[in-house]
Amino acid sequence: MNDSSRIHYFTMCVSAFSDRKGLDRRDAFNYLYNHSGIEFLVDCYEAEHTLSLNDAVDDLTLVCKNNGGTIE
């Protein structure tokens, strides 16, 4: 995968997270960044991009919660 495909996937994940959690996209990105969600997407891209966006949002929610996040 090239960088533009990864960026597109990361953008889709942030958008899906923001939609499900009722956040604007900037707040969603900041939350994910501050609670290791973005790092998780980068590190686990090869596995995560094979899952549905709903599964990715579930995983991001758990990762962030495990790193001090409070959004359920």
Secondary structure, 3 states (H helix, E strand, C coil): CCHHHHHHHHHHHHHHHHHHHCCCHHHHHHHHHHCCHHHHHHHCHHHHCCCCHHHHHHHHHHHHHHCCCCCC
